[in-house]
Amino acid sequence: MRIDVVSLFPDFIAQCAAFGVTGRAVERGLLWLHGWNPRDYAEGNYRKVDDRPFGGGPGMVMLIDPLRNALQAARQADPAPSRTIYLSPQGRPLTQSRVRELAGEQRLVLLCGRYEGIDERLVAAEVDEEISIGDYVLSGGELAAAVLVDAVTRLQEGALNDAESAQQDSFGDGLLDCPHYTRPVEHELGAVPEVLLSGNHAHIAAWRRMQSLGRTSQRRPDLLDEQALSKADRKLLEQWRVEQG
Ligand SMILES: COc1ccccc1CNc1ccc(C(N)=O)cn1
């Protein structure tokens, strides 16, 4: 997958992606990242990229033309069609199911705003969709873009090894993950749940599913509402609630 990022800090995303799973994906040629700086496409010797907001108010707004020129340069850099996404608090909340859809695209062009945002005429004319990574305000869209890059890269074929993709699946099933434990068995902070030491894989799988269901019902009941629970799941959840007391 090729991802072009239009940002005043074009190397930001590439540096975020340079580690771990995404770094490996870049090395394996599964992810191709390129940054485009609107300042390189700005007029005048001050290379102006922002200006005062019409109607008054604090802060600055990003100008149309430097962004538009950078977006066009990014799109023209590769013949494959691309989808332009603007990361903003006004966007549609990003979910794993949306990540799965975007991971299937050949190309994404990510537009990162700074200051108070971007002239709305550019958004209306050049943006295919606005996405928010959560209900909070950041100093720029770059961190949100880096989150999206990470999430879609993990789903590229060959990006994860077997253990990592199994982990991804346990999250991807729409429930919160179960608790995890490792050595030592005994610790001043407590012991490891017996079932995990039993070697009984059916019991372990049932316990993990029960923990995922219980945690989801306790912490994110909204996610549970979306799940059509099987009879077995409802039984496990009931058992978890009894054990919780
Ligand atoms: C004041 O900042 C802006 C105002 C308008 C647009 C973009 C920005 C850049 N900041 C962002 C970007 C994305 C998210 C998110 N929740 O996805 C949060 N902040």
The ligand as an SDF file (V2000), in Angstrom:
LIG
                    3D

 19 20  0  0  0  0  0  0  0  0999 V2000
   -7.1020   22.1410   16.0020 C   0  0  0  0  0  0  0  0  0  0  0  0
   -6.6220   21.1270   15.1500 O   0  0  0  0  0  0  0  0  0  0  0  0
   -7.3350   20.8520   14.0160 C   0  0  0  0  0  0  0  0  0  0  0  0
   -8.5340   21.4830   13.6570 C   0  0  0  0  0  0  0  0  0  0  0  0
   -9.1910   21.0940   12.4790 C   0  0  0  0  0  0  0  0  0  0  0  0
   -8.6700   20.0840   11.6980 C   0  0  0  0  0  0  0  0  0  0  0  0
   -7.4850   19.4560   12.0660 C   0  0  0  0  0  0  0  0  0  0  0  0
   -6.8310   19.8350   13.2030 C   0  0  0  0  0  0  0  0  0  0  0  0
   -5.5340   19.1510   13.5840 C   0  0  0  0  0  0  0  0  0  0  0  0
   -5.7400   18.4890   14.8720 N   0  0  0  0  0  0  0  0  0  0  0  0
   -6.4280   17.3180   14.9840 C   0  0  0  0  0  0  0  0  0  0  0  0
   -6.6260   16.4770   13.9070 C   0  0  0  0  0  0  0  0  0  0  0  0
   -7.3410   15.2880   14.1220 C   0  0  0  0  0  0  0  0  0  0  0  0
   -7.8250   14.9910   15.3860 C   0  0  0  0  0  0  0  0  0  0  0  0
   -8.6020   13.7420   15.6430 C   0  0  0  0  0  0  0  0  0  0  0  0
   -9.3290   13.6750   16.7610 N   0  0  0  0  0  0  0  0  0  0  0  0
   -8.5620   12.8280   14.8240 O   0  0  0  0  0  0  0  0  0  0  0  0
   -7.5850   15.8740   16.4160 C   0  0  0  0  0  0  0  0  0  0  0  0
   -6.8880   17.0060   16.2170 N   0  0  0  0  0  0  0  0  0  0  0  0
  1  2  1  0
  2  3  1  0
  3  4  1  0
  3  8  2  0
  4  5  2  0
  5  6  1  0
  6  7  2  0
  7  8  1  0
  8  9  1  0
  9 10  1  0
 10 11  1  0
 11 12  1  0
 11 19  2  0
 12 13  2  0
 13 14  1  0
 14 15  1  0
 14 18  2  0
 15 16  1  0
 15 17  2  0
 18 19  1  0
M  END
$$$$
